[in-house]
Amino acid sequence: MKFIKSQMKQLIKDNKELQIRLKVLMEEHELEKNFALKALYHAEVAEGGKYQLAYQALDMPKG
């Protein structure tokens, strides 16, 4: 599975809990949004993370 910035942004947009986690990451670690997105991806999505299936579903063609 690969990090795709647009997919990660969409996942966060659709999930209030991830919006909060992103904000906390940015504030606590003084990260720019792009770095915080990648950190959140590795923590919550990649390698069987809690949001992996939701992230993968964004990659599937609609129809």
HELIX and SHEET records of a PDB file:
HELIX    1   1 LYS A    5  LYS A   13  1                                   9    
HELIX    2   2 LYS A   16  HIS A   29  1                                  14    
HELIX    3   3 LYS A   33  GLU A   44  1                                  12    
HELIX    4   4 GLN A   52  ALA A   57  1                                   6    
END                                                                             
